Amino acid sequence: MRYSMVHQRLIVVSVCVGVLTLCASWVTAAEPAAPADKGEAAVRQASARLAEAFNAGDAAKVAALFVADGELTDDAGNVHKGQEEIKALLTQFFTKYPGAQIKAEIDSVKIMGASVAIVEGVQTISTKDGQASSAIPYTSVLVNRGGSWSFATCEQYPEESPITPHEQLLRLEWMIGSWVSEASDSTVAFSVRWSEDGNFLLADYESKIAGQAAIKSSQRIGWDPVNLRYRSWMFDSDGGYGEAAWTPVDNSWLLKSTVVMPDGTTGSATVVFEPLDEGKYLMRGLDRVLGDEVRPDFEVTIVRKPPEAAK
């Protein structure tokens, strides 16, 4: 479980607003402009003080670093307004998670005149024993009052969990099962299943020509996280192999495939899978080239095999 989502109450170190004009209500008077480096150092010090108070488990001290009507928004979108609400929230949090620690890595500090500063970075919040932690992106806005920087509002962004290979492949789950394609002189039967780890789809093919076993093939379909696309690899019993890049197009799938024959001849083709209903889809082969020879296009209907009768 993400530590930052416990009770939707994990807190960030600094604060942000979506529109800078909101800061006007927190700025009482403009301060003389300070050198950029000095202003940035003061803002970083303010963030460090908040982290120190948080790591000490001092809810009151953390809340006091906000302006009186400051706002804190957690990563679930809950808004806590005013020092008293912020203090109550932190008190509850520190009671449930004593010794929790926070560390902020500031990516940028932008000083807007003499009254407003914008801070962006990543905060890592961890349990006392260090067994659970969460890195949370954040943006903050601080306002300058009387030469001292205070936190005006606070918002943290939800930590996005990467989509797993299994979740990516759910779009192809309709292929799972046993299928057959029949022509006048040939039959191709194949079955598709999940791999044991659930991160690939595995297919086994067997083709017969005039009733004689011709070739067996195995295919592995997966998600390519580098190129952000679906990809498959095919291996034939005669020593040939191939691969294809899969692209979803409307209700169909377009495959750009290449093949290497046992004798070293190479080929390529475009294959289109178009589901017709739950138990049938159309497969078309286009732009087929093998060596120097252009092969004719083809179109075949693939049907799901009915369950075998119980013996």
Buried (B, 14 or more C-beta within 10 A) or exposed (E): EBBBBBEEBBBBBBBBBEEEEEBEEBBEEEBEEBEEEEBBEBBBEBBEBBBEBBBEBBBEBBBBBBBEEBBBBBBEEEEBBBBEBBBBBBBEBBEEBEEBBBBBEBEEBEBEEBBBBBBBBBBBBBBEEEEBBBBBBBBBBBBBBEEEBBBBBBBBBBBEEEEEBBEBBEEBEEBBBBBEBEEEEBBBBBBBBBBEEEBBBBBBBBBBEEEEEBBBBBBBBBBEEEEEEBBBBBBBEEEBBBBBBBEEEEEBBBBBBBBBBEEEEEBBBBBBBBBEEEEEBBBBBEEBBBEEEEEEEEEBEBBBEEEEEEE
